[in-house]
Amino acid sequence: MDASKIMFKPGLMKGERILVTGGGSGLGKEMAEAFVMLGADVVICGRRGEVLKETADEIMKKHGGTCIPIPCDIRVPDAIHDMVDQAWSGGPLTGLVNNAAGNFISRTEDLSTRAFDAIANIVFHGSFYTTLDIGKRWIAEKRKGSILSILTTWVWNGSAFTVPSAMSKAGLNAMTQSLAVEWARYGIRANAIAPGPFPTEGMSKRLNPDGTGGGPMRDQSGGNPMGRVGEMHELCNLAVTLMGPGAEYINGQCIAIDGAAYQAGGGNFSALTAWTDEQWTQASAAIRAQNEKDRAKRTV
Ligand code: HXC
């Protein structure tokens, strides 16, 4: 992220304490950095202890402030509860960013039920478990709070070849709209961001495994109406708008930031209908190798 392109004044988020799930890498890391830079205390969680620690150290070295790494697998409700206890012990959280995700392209007929669960357990169940644990605390302690879920534009039109992710994220969009109404009386807001192509390692290795880009990733070569992918500071500026003070009347919204890719072509993977069996075999092998590599780094 280019810190000089953050639109907000230093100290804007002082007094905020925000948990970013999946904050060790990718979009979560970028948002965590922006929040710390603007004065918030941030807690990042994820399954790779070393990666989390390196990220927290890097952010604090750059900006000072507080970034606390806590290993946690959000598929496990008790692990979430312990992690939030730990986060709360340094002061109550004021915000939650449901960012942790898993996804890979596959023909749906090639998926097993375990493959579906591998995605749904993180995105759908894990994000809800985390929201529920923190929401209950806010309500019991009569505190305000803000929930931001990182979704995709497929929540509006589905996405061929990433069905478990599309279903799970659409569920979180329904959660966002529902809780915005139900919990508004407690001072708890719920919003979402639908980012288009903001390339990260986790995403590119599983959604564009052969590097040619059959889905939204093709935008690197100009398929996006704006002729480019997103820049991290653009996503961070929107996340700060929704999580920081000053725009509290925004509630229950899912805001796209994708250069109008959704309007132009759906922003999803429908173009992969052209892939051959051989392309799918190669993609599957590359994705499985990447999953294996990542599993080796997990500490929880
Ligand atoms: C079919 C596959 C497969 C493939 C795995 N499986 N890869 N099936 N095609 N290519 C099957 C396996 O055979 C197994 O089922 C089941 O899925 C679980 O496989 P595991 O390797 O055990 O999975 P696991 O270690 O749980 O992890 C998978 C993962 C993980 C959830 C994808 O790698 C992960 O946590 N990734 C996080 C990072 C990430 O994915 N980032 C991208 C987010 S992008 P069987 O039946 O054989 O046991 C995003 C939005 C992008 O979310 C928006 C773009 C615009």
Residues whose N, C-alpha, C, O or C-beta is under 5 A from the ligand:
A	BS01	HXC	A101 G102 N103 F104 I105 S106 D110 L111 S112 R114 A115 A118 I119 T152 P195 G196 P197 G202 M203 R206 P216 G267 A283 S284 I287 R288 N291 R295
